[in-house]
Amino acid sequence: MMAKKTKSNPILLTENWLIKVGFEKHKNDRLRLRICNDWTYLAWEKSLGIELSVSNHSVMLPHIKYIHELQNLYYALTGTELVSNEYQEY
């Protein structure tokens, strides 16, 4: 018996979703997620998208528009999963 195929819809990056995965509000309507230290982080602004910043260098990543893409980036950078606070066990 074959498993029924279901279509998944990707989840757009929004302020609410980013806060659920650990981003915090920062100045100028930006959200930030520290990766491994104070000078390595991901930032997000609705009008600009995701930015990866390391020390004094940063790169905009406008192609990252969905949560699963952000999770893949985070895993590639840290080796750990980026999960929603809603699903973490306490």
Rosetta blueprint (number, residue, H / E / L):
1 M L
2 M L
3 A L
4 K L
5 K L
6 T L
7 K L
8 S L
9 N L
10 P L
11 I L
12 L E
13 L L
14 T L
15 E H
16 N H
17 W H
18 L H
19 I H
20 K H
21 V L
22 G L
23 F L
24 E E
25 K E
26 H E
27 K L
28 N L
29 D L
30 R E
31 L E
32 R E
33 L E
34 R E
35 I E
36 C E
37 N E
38 D L
39 W L
40 T E
41 Y E
42 L E
43 A E
44 W E
45 E E
46 K L
47 S L
48 L L
49 G E
50 I E
51 E E
52 L E
53 S E
54 V E
55 S L
56 N L
57 H E
58 S E
59 V E
60 M E
61 L E
62 P L
63 H L
64 I L
65 K L
66 Y E
67 I H
68 H H
69 E H
70 L H
71 Q H
72 N H
73 L H
74 Y H
75 Y H
76 A H
77 L H
78 T H
79 G L
80 T L
81 E L
82 L L
83 V L
84 S L
85 N H
86 E H
87 Y H
88 Q L
89 E L
90 Y L
